[in-house]
Amino acid sequence: MPTVTGAGRLFPPLDRQLKIPARGASGLLVRKICEANRAGSFPKASELLFELAGLRISPKRAQWTTERVGQLLVEERDRKTEEFLERRRVTEAASGQEPVELLVVSADGGRVQTRQEDPDQKWKEDKIGVVYDASACREQAGQQYKGPEPLTKSVVGTIESWERLADHLSAVADRRGQRHARQVVFVSDGAQAIRSLRERCFPDAAFVLDWKHATDNLRQASVVGLGSGPRADRWYERQKERLWEGRTDRFLKHLAGLARQIGPPGEDGPGSDQLRVLANVQDYFRTNRAGLDYPAFRRKGWPLASAQTESTIKQVGKRIKGSEKHWSLSGVEQTLQVTTHLVANDGTWESFWQRNAWATHN
């Protein structure tokens, strides 16, 4: 009698073709559970799966599945970052990669609530980096300047340190062609942590101070120095025009003059709070002066705003931020990886599933 192999279990050829495992959920189901995170929470993901596909997936299982895939993404991200750092230490090998015309890098932070015993440690900062390529869109006479539209966007995030985000962001920028890009631009606000990241990892990138953050600081100076009203509004509009036109020396002179109008107070005397704020604003613009040449940036067709990063942080925040969401540190890091892959459009989410369908088996 011939020997029958595999007797006692069924595994039709179509199951193999669709990558359905012998046990547990299929890779397709696991992926859909992860993608249901777009709904904003694990309970909402569970409801969405039932409403759209009739799948009864509990919120707990949605969480477990998301965190499991997120951990795979954490491990893959860390491995690629370490490979990049080691390669950078060893060699700067040439590549046949087609040069990118304009590569834009940006970073900023959001807020997420975690389950920490110390109330002061509950709110953590989720740090987000964005890399995208674009075609320069130079200023046209008589038209409002909008800057270049992003083409392909990559996103990386972590709740670890800014130094660790810097490593991850450097690795992503390298994969996106930083070394061979015709121009690399780093656009961001002027916060110390982000400035340190830029100076350490992107020293050769042109720096653009985000226009909205610049004008927000200018508005703060006008209100602190002149109060609310027409006089403050007129001063603000004049200085904003000087900033837009690149008359930086005159702009900084008038900013310093506003502080002198208040007069030198005694220690903690009248006006000390206003002077402290104005001193901080002056320092902000002096420190970030390299990013203030807005006329040159417009002529070259570079972005003036970190809007892509701001909108990405809002998308990420929709998933992980909320007074009712209390994360473990590992859980939020894992879910953050799934979320950043979902909001990117660089194909990394698709390629992850092509490489790791075997790893989704329960």
Secondary structure in CASP SS format (residue, H / E / C, confidence):
PFRMAT SS
TARGET T0000
AUTHOR 0000-0000-0000
METHOD secondary structure of the structure
MODEL  1
M C 1.00
P C 1.00
T C 1.00
V C 1.00
T C 1.00
G C 1.00
A C 1.00
G C 1.00
R C 1.00
L C 1.00
F C 1.00
P C 1.00
P H 1.00
L H 1.00
D H 1.00
R H 1.00
Q H 1.00
L C 1.00
K C 1.00
I C 1.00
P C 1.00
A C 1.00
R C 1.00
G C 1.00
A C 1.00
S C 1.00
G H 1.00
L H 1.00
L H 1.00
V H 1.00
R H 1.00
K H 1.00
I H 1.00
C H 1.00
E H 1.00
A H 1.00
N H 1.00
R H 1.00
A H 1.00
G C 1.00
S C 1.00
F H 1.00
P H 1.00
K H 1.00
A H 1.00
S H 1.00
E H 1.00
L H 1.00
L H 1.00
F H 1.00
E H 1.00
L H 1.00
A H 1.00
G C 1.00
L C 1.00
R C 1.00
I C 1.00
S C 1.00
P H 1.00
K H 1.00
R H 1.00
A H 1.00
Q H 1.00
W H 1.00
T H 1.00
T H 1.00
E H 1.00
R H 1.00
V H 1.00
G H 1.00
Q H 1.00
L H 1.00
L H 1.00
V H 1.00
E H 1.00
E H 1.00
R H 1.00
D H 1.00
R H 1.00
K H 1.00
T H 1.00
E H 1.00
E H 1.00
F H 1.00
L H 1.00
E H 1.00
R H 1.00
R H 1.00
R H 1.00
V H 1.00
T C 1.00
E C 1.00
A C 1.00
A C 1.00
S C 1.00
G C 1.00
Q C 1.00
E C 1.00
P C 1.00
V C 1.00
E C 1.00
L E 1.00
L E 1.00
V E 1.00
V E 1.00
S E 1.00
A E 1.00
D E 1.00
G E 1.00
G C 1.00
R C 1.00
V E 1.00
Q E 1.00
T E 1.00
R C 1.00
Q C 1.00
E C 1.00
D C 1.00
P H 1.00
D H 1.00
Q H 1.00
K C 1.00
W E 1.00
K E 1.00
E C 1.00
D C 1.00
K E 1.00
I E 1.00
G E 1.00
V E 1.00
V E 1.00
Y E 1.00
D E 1.00
A E 1.00
S C 1.00
A C 1.00
C C 1.00
R C 1.00
E C 1.00
Q C 1.00
A C 1.00
G C 1.00
Q C 1.00
Q C 1.00
Y C 1.00
K C 1.00
G C 1.00
P C 1.00
E C 1.00
P E 1.00
L E 1.00
T E 1.00
K E 1.00
S E 1.00
V E 1.00
V E 1.00
G E 1.00
T E 1.00
I C 1.00
E C 1.00
S C 1.00
W H 1.00
E H 1.00
R H 1.00
L H 1.00
A H 1.00
D H 1.00
H H 1.00
L H 1.00
S H 1.00
A H 1.00
V H 1.00
A H 1.00
D H 1.00
R H 1.00
R C 1.00
G C 1.00
Q H 1.00
R H 1.00
H H 1.00
A C 1.00
R C 1.00
Q C 1.00
V E 1.00
V E 1.00
F E 1.00
V E 1.00
S E 1.00
D C 1.00
G C 1.00
A C 1.00
Q H 1.00
A H 1.00
I H 1.00
R H 1.00
S H 1.00
L H 1.00
R H 1.00
E H 1.00
R H 1.00
C H 1.00
F C 1.00
P C 1.00
D C 1.00
A C 1.00
A E 1.00
F E 1.00
V E 1.00
L E 1.00
D C 1.00
W H 1.00
K H 1.00
H H 1.00
A H 1.00
T H 1.00
D H 1.00
N H 1.00
L H 1.00
R H 1.00
Q H 1.00
A H 1.00
S H 1.00
V H 1.00
V H 1.00
G H 1.00
L H 1.00
G C 1.00
S C 1.00
G C 1.00
P H 1.00
R H 1.00
A H 1.00
D H 1.00
R H 1.00
W H 1.00
Y H 1.00
E H 1.00
R H 1.00
Q H 1.00
K H 1.00
E H 1.00
R H 1.00
L H 1.00
W H 1.00
E H 1.00
G C 1.00
R C 1.00
T H 1.00
D H 1.00
R H 1.00
F H 1.00
L H 1.00
K H 1.00
H H 1.00
L H 1.00
A H 1.00
G H 1.00
L H 1.00
A H 1.00
R H 1.00
Q H 1.00
I H 1.00
G C 1.00
P C 1.00
P C 1.00
G C 1.00
E C 1.00
D C 1.00
G C 1.00
P C 1.00
G C 1.00
S H 1.00
D H 1.00
Q H 1.00
L H 1.00
R H 1.00
V H 1.00
L H 1.00
A H 1.00
N H 1.00
V H 1.00
Q H 1.00
D H 1.00
Y H 1.00
F H 1.00
R H 1.00
T H 1.00
N C 1.00
R H 1.00
A H 1.00
G H 1.00
L C 1.00
D C 1.00
Y H 1.00
P H 1.00
A H 1.00
F H 1.00
R H 1.00
R H 1.00
K H 1.00
G C 1.00
W C 1.00
P C 1.00
L C 1.00
A C 1.00
S C 1.00
A H 1.00
Q H 1.00
T H 1.00
E H 1.00
S H 1.00
T H 1.00
I H 1.00
K H 1.00
Q H 1.00
V H 1.00
G H 1.00
K H 1.00
R H 1.00
I H 1.00
K C 1.00
G C 1.00
S C 1.00
E C 1.00
K C 1.00
H C 1.00
W E 1.00
S C 1.00
L H 1.00
S H 1.00
G H 1.00
V H 1.00
E H 1.00
Q H 1.00
T H 1.00
L H 1.00
Q H 1.00
V H 1.00
T H 1.00
T H 1.00
H H 1.00
L H 1.00
V H 1.00
A C 1.00
N C 1.00
D C 1.00
G C 1.00
T H 1.00
W H 1.00
E H 1.00
S H 1.00
F H 1.00
W H 1.00
Q H 1.00
R H 1.00
N H 1.00
A H 1.00
W H 1.00
A H 1.00
T H 1.00
H C 1.00
N C 1.00
END
